[in-house]
Amino acid sequence: LLILYFGVNYMIESMAIVALVAGVVLNAYTLWKFCGERLFPYYFRHQNDLIFDDDEKRIFIRWNGLIKATSVSYSEFARLYLEETATGKYGNVYLATNASHYRFNKFLCAAEDAKTFVAKVNDWYNIDRLEQKHKRYDNRIILINNRKHANKQQLSKQPEQPHTPTEHEIYVQNEEELSKLIKTLKYKSFSEQDIENGSKLKQFFDSKYRTKMVEEYRCLKIELENKRMSGDDDDVLILNNTRKYIVTALLLKFE
């Protein structure tokens, strides 16, 4: 009986110690999870970025996957700039508009990385974006002129001639199709993988690789058409998932 008595007491004390340790660990984890980010932000990774929506002509700020309610239109946006601390090692990034400014990062960030990010965004908005805009405008002007010429030929009583698309027309058509595909993945799909792939393709599409992406998209369309004409049974799976095949091929090409 004495052995049984001490054995039961030992088991009860052991269970109490285990429960105490578990309670301390859970409380420490909860405090670290909900308070550690504010008390020790250095030990947490923060994903902050800007979203340039060309359809709505607005800029959105996203903090750790959450988009802020405040947005800035293209016409109001001025630039990004960095305010460094006294030591010069850290700083805060601000989004400046014509009338005010908004803080981009929640916590202090490394000054060198912030300078690189600020320069990249400003150069893209003021240089690369305008070059792409002018190029799209020139391609659309060529397309409009070709359509006007085709309408004049139809109005005349001459017999209609089969129209062969020009290289510019093919490029503009493929560019619009690829843009719609990226927007469908990024904004209309409920799959996290589609959203991630759409975001990656959007970055390359808005960069200097835009022309190469459109050309690669054209080659993939031709390849799929050849597979469809061949009637090979091994290509049935690819032909039933053409969008997934195109997205995967583009990511492997440009990543």
C-alpha positions as CSV (number, residue, x, y, z in Angstrom):
1,L,0.0,0.0,0.0
2,L,2.9,2.4,0.8
3,I,4.4,1.8,-2.6
4,L,1.1,2.3,-4.3
5,Y,0.5,5.5,-2.3
6,F,3.9,7.0,-3.3
7,G,3.4,5.8,-6.9
8,V,0.1,7.6,-7.3
9,N,1.5,10.8,-5.7
10,Y,4.5,10.6,-8.1
11,M,2.2,10.3,-11.1
12,I,0.0,13.2,-10.0
13,E,3.0,15.4,-9.4
14,S,4.4,14.5,-12.8
15,M,1.1,15.3,-14.6
16,A,1.0,18.6,-12.8
17,I,4.5,19.5,-13.8
18,V,3.8,18.5,-17.5
19,A,0.6,20.6,-17.5
20,L,2.5,23.6,-16.0
21,V,5.3,23.4,-18.6
22,A,2.7,23.1,-21.4
23,G,0.8,26.1,-20.1
24,V,4.0,28.2,-19.9
25,V,5.0,27.1,-23.5
26,L,1.5,27.9,-24.9
27,N,1.4,31.3,-23.2
28,A,4.9,32.2,-24.4
29,Y,3.9,31.1,-27.9
30,T,0.7,33.2,-27.8
31,L,2.5,36.3,-26.5
32,W,5.3,35.9,-29.1
33,K,2.8,35.4,-31.9
34,F,0.6,38.4,-31.2
35,C,3.0,40.8,-29.4
36,G,6.4,39.8,-30.7
37,E,5.9,41.4,-34.1
38,R,5.4,44.8,-32.5
39,L,8.0,44.4,-29.8
40,F,10.7,42.7,-31.9
41,P,9.9,43.4,-35.5
42,Y,13.5,42.5,-36.5
43,Y,12.8,38.8,-36.0
44,F,9.8,38.8,-38.3
45,R,9.8,38.9,-42.1
46,H,7.4,41.5,-43.6
47,Q,6.3,41.4,-47.3
48,N,5.4,44.9,-48.3
49,D,4.8,45.8,-51.9
50,L,3.0,48.2,-54.3
51,I,0.3,47.1,-56.7
52,F,0.0,49.2,-59.9
53,D,-3.5,48.5,-61.4
54,D,-3.4,49.7,-65.0
55,D,-7.2,49.1,-65.4
56,E,-8.2,51.3,-62.5
57,K,-5.2,53.6,-62.8
58,R,-4.6,53.4,-59.1
59,I,-1.7,52.3,-56.8
60,F,-2.4,50.1,-53.8
61,I,-0.2,49.4,-50.8
62,R,-0.1,45.8,-49.5
63,W,1.2,44.9,-46.1
64,N,1.9,41.2,-45.5
65,G,-0.8,40.2,-48.0
66,L,-3.4,42.7,-46.8
67,I,-4.3,45.6,-49.1
68,K,-4.8,49.0,-47.4
69,A,-8.0,50.8,-47.9
70,T,-6.1,53.9,-49.0
71,S,-5.1,54.0,-52.7
72,V,-3.5,56.6,-54.9
73,S,-4.4,57.4,-58.5
74,Y,-1.7,57.6,-61.2
75,S,-2.4,61.3,-61.6
76,E,-1.7,62.0,-57.9
77,F,1.4,59.8,-57.6
78,A,4.7,61.7,-57.4
79,R,7.5,59.4,-56.2
80,L,8.8,57.1,-53.5
81,Y,11.4,58.5,-51.1
82,L,13.3,57.3,-48.1
83,E,13.7,59.0,-44.7
84,E,16.8,57.6,-42.9
85,T,17.4,57.5,-39.2
86,A,20.2,59.3,-37.5
87,T,22.6,56.4,-37.9
88,G,21.8,56.0,-41.6
89,K,21.4,52.2,-41.3
90,Y,17.6,52.1,-41.2
91,G,14.7,54.2,-42.5
92,N,11.1,54.5,-43.5
93,V,9.8,54.6,-47.1
94,Y,7.0,57.0,-48.0
95,L,4.8,57.3,-51.0
96,A,4.5,60.9,-52.0
97,T,1.5,62.4,-53.8
98,N,0.8,65.9,-55.0
99,A,-1.0,66.8,-51.8
100,S,0.2,64.4,-49.1
101,H,2.3,61.3,-48.4
102,Y,1.7,57.8,-47.0
103,R,4.0,55.5,-45.1
104,F,4.9,52.4,-47.1
105,N,6.5,50.1,-44.4
106,K,5.2,49.5,-40.9
107,F,8.6,49.1,-39.3
108,L,12.1,50.3,-39.9
109,C,13.8,48.7,-42.8
110,A,17.5,48.4,-43.9
111,A,18.5,51.6,-45.7
112,E,20.5,50.0,-48.5
113,D,17.6,47.6,-49.5
114,A,15.2,50.5,-49.2
115,K,17.3,52.7,-51.6
116,T,17.4,49.9,-54.1
117,F,13.6,49.4,-53.9
118,V,12.9,53.1,-54.2
119,A,15.1,53.6,-57.2
120,K,13.7,50.5,-58.9
121,V,10.1,51.7,-58.5
122,N,10.7,55.3,-59.5
123,D,12.7,54.2,-62.6
124,W,10.0,51.8,-63.6
125,Y,7.2,54.3,-63.2
126,N,8.9,57.3,-64.8
127,I,10.9,55.5,-67.6
128,D,10.0,51.9,-68.3
129,R,6.3,52.3,-67.9
130,L,6.2,55.3,-70.3
131,E,8.3,53.5,-72.9
132,Q,5.9,50.5,-72.8
133,K,2.9,52.9,-73.0
134,H,4.3,54.6,-76.1
135,K,5.1,51.3,-77.7
136,R,1.5,50.1,-77.1
137,Y,0.2,53.3,-78.4
138,D,2.3,53.0,-81.6
139,N,1.1,49.4,-82.1
140,R,-2.5,50.5,-81.7
141,I,-2.1,53.4,-84.2
142,I,-0.7,50.9,-86.7
143,L,-3.6,48.6,-86.1
144,I,-6.2,51.4,-86.4
145,N,-4.6,52.5,-89.7
146,N,-4.7,49.0,-91.0
147,R,-8.4,48.7,-90.1
148,K,-9.2,52.0,-91.8
149,H,-7.4,50.8,-94.9
150,A,-9.4,47.5,-94.8
151,N,-12.7,49.5,-94.4
152,K,-11.9,51.6,-97.5
153,Q,-11.3,48.5,-99.5
154,Q,-14.6,47.0,-98.4
155,L,-16.5,50.2,-99.3
156,S,-15.0,50.1,-102.8
157,K,-16.6,47.8,-105.4
158,Q,-13.4,45.9,-106.0
159,P,-13.6,42.2,-105.1
160,E,-12.5,41.5,-101.5
161,Q,-8.9,40.2,-101.1
162,P,-8.1,37.9,-98.2
163,H,-6.4,39.9,-95.5
164,T,-3.1,38.6,-94.2
165,P,-2.4,39.9,-90.7
166,T,0.8,41.9,-90.4
167,E,3.4,41.3,-87.8
168,H,2.2,44.3,-85.8
169,E,-1.4,43.0,-85.8
170,I,-0.3,39.6,-84.7
171,Y,1.8,41.1,-81.9
172,V,-1.0,43.3,-80.6
173,Q,-3.5,40.4,-80.7
174,N,-1.1,38.1,-78.8
175,E,-0.3,40.9,-76.3
176,E,-4.0,41.4,-75.5
177,E,-4.6,37.7,-75.1
178,L,-1.6,37.3,-72.8
179,S,-2.7,40.3,-70.7
180,K,-6.2,38.9,-70.3
181,L,-4.7,35.5,-69.3
182,I,-2.6,37.1,-66.6
183,K,-5.5,39.2,-65.3
184,T,-7.7,36.1,-65.2
185,L,-5.1,34.2,-63.1
186,K,-4.3,37.1,-60.8
187,Y,-7.7,38.7,-60.1
188,K,-10.4,36.2,-61.1
189,S,-9.1,32.8,-60.0
190,F,-9.7,31.4,-56.5
191,S,-6.7,29.2,-56.6
192,E,-3.6,30.4,-54.6
193,Q,-1.3,28.8,-57.1
194,D,-3.0,30.6,-60.0
195,I,-2.8,34.0,-58.1
196,E,0.9,33.4,-57.4
197,N,1.6,32.4,-61.0
198,G,-0.4,35.5,-62.2
199,S,1.6,37.8,-60.0
200,K,4.9,36.4,-61.3
201,L,3.9,36.7,-64.9
202,K,2.6,40.3,-64.2
203,Q,6.0,41.3,-63.0
204,F,7.7,40.0,-66.1
205,F,4.9,41.4,-68.4
206,D,5.5,44.9,-67.0
207,S,9.3,44.7,-67.3
208,K,11.7,44.8,-70.2
209,Y,10.8,41.2,-71.0
210,R,7.3,42.1,-72.3
211,T,8.2,41.7,-76.0
212,K,10.0,38.4,-75.4
213,M,7.0,37.1,-73.4
214,V,4.6,38.0,-76.3
215,E,6.8,36.2,-78.8
216,E,7.2,33.2,-76.6
217,Y,3.4,33.1,-76.2
218,R,3.0,33.2,-80.0
219,C,5.4,30.2,-80.3
220,L,3.4,28.3,-77.7
221,K,0.2,28.9,-79.6
222,I,1.8,27.6,-82.8
223,E,3.1,24.6,-80.9
224,L,-0.3,23.7,-79.5
225,E,-1.9,24.1,-82.9
226,N,0.6,21.7,-84.4
227,K,-0.2,19.2,-81.6
228,R,-3.9,19.6,-82.3
229,M,-3.4,19.0,-86.0
230,S,-1.2,15.9,-85.5
231,G,-3.9,14.1,-83.5
232,D,-1.3,12.3,-81.4
233,D,-2.9,10.5,-78.4
234,D,0.1,11.5,-76.2
235,D,-0.8,15.2,-76.5
236,V,-4.4,14.8,-75.3
237,L,-3.6,15.8,-71.7
238,I,-1.7,18.9,-72.9
239,L,-4.6,19.9,-75.2
240,N,-7.1,19.6,-72.4
241,N,-5.0,21.9,-70.2
242,T,-3.7,24.5,-72.6
243,R,-3.8,27.4,-70.2
244,K,-1.8,25.5,-67.5
245,Y,0.7,24.4,-70.2
246,I,1.2,28.0,-71.4
247,V,1.6,29.4,-67.9
248,T,4.1,26.7,-66.8
249,A,6.1,27.1,-70.0
250,L,6.3,30.9,-69.6
251,L,7.4,30.6,-65.9
252,L,10.1,28.1,-66.8
253,K,11.3,30.4,-69.6
254,F,11.6,33.7,-67.6
255,E,12.1,32.7,-64.0
